[in-house]
Amino acid sequence: MFKLVGALIGYYFLGIPGAFIGYFLGSMVDRYSAYGMGGVNPLSRGQRQTVFLETVFILMGKLAKADGHISKDEIEHVEQFIQKLGMSAEHRQQAIVLFERGTAPDFDFEPNLRKFMAICGHTHSLKQILLVYLIVMALSDGRIDSAEERLLIDIARHLGYDQAAFQHMLDMILNQSHFAGGQATSATALEDAYKALGVSKESSDQEVKRAYRKLISQYHPDKLMGQGVPEDMIAVATKQAQEVQVAYDLIKKSRKQ
């Protein structure tokens, strides 16, 4: 409504250029009226949630099949992952169907990634958290074998990450996992903490804090849900945020001594 009014007023005062300006400003008012300041169309958010859920579990199935067969342990890992997420019964059933689709020997995941990029690709956080979830899945048995790593590198490439960027993210997540459970007891804990944040001992306090805040923001539940991650899939991101917090606290403590 407001965009039409704006176009008419703009045309009256400034002619055709004014009509375009008025239409644009009116569209902003219409959007604010419907969704609030900075709001996101809930239909678009729902679409991103559906595509995100579909992509995660199809690619998990593909990962499980990466070495040519699916082991009992891998099936149990997926079940545990679903349980960790606290998924609703409806989403759980959808996840199982999607996972099984991804395990088909001749399944081509590229159309799914193209769909993901078309719907979610403009949002950096969704691409990054998708890759985080897949790396966490691959690490669920304590290691990533060569076939899984090749597939992850290929997926990352489709998401816009080169191999160096992927390896950097993999190293961070691998070291974040060392702080699961809120503990940091290994002999290399401090070194692991720096790697978990993607910084080094030579980094300044400001650089360390900036890296920490960036990761915490990346894993923030409200931000992820607002961008399209289903609410019952936030648990993994929350766990990663807790591990980042433990790593950062260790670095802060060491620098005060």
Secondary structure, 3 states (H helix, E strand, C coil): CHHHHHHHHHHHHHCHHHHHHHHHHHHHHHHHHHHCCCCCCHHHHHHHHHHHHHHHHHHHHHHHCCCCCCCHHHHHHHHHHHHHHCCCHHHHHHHHHHHHHHCCCCCCCHHHHHHHHHHHCCCHHHHHHHHHHHHHHHHHHCCCCHHHHHHHHHHHHHCCCCHHHHHHHHHHHHHHHHHHHHCCCCCCHHHHHHHHHCCCCCCCHHHHHHHHHHHHHHCCHHHHHHHCCCHHHCHHHHHHHHHHHHHHHHHHHHHHC
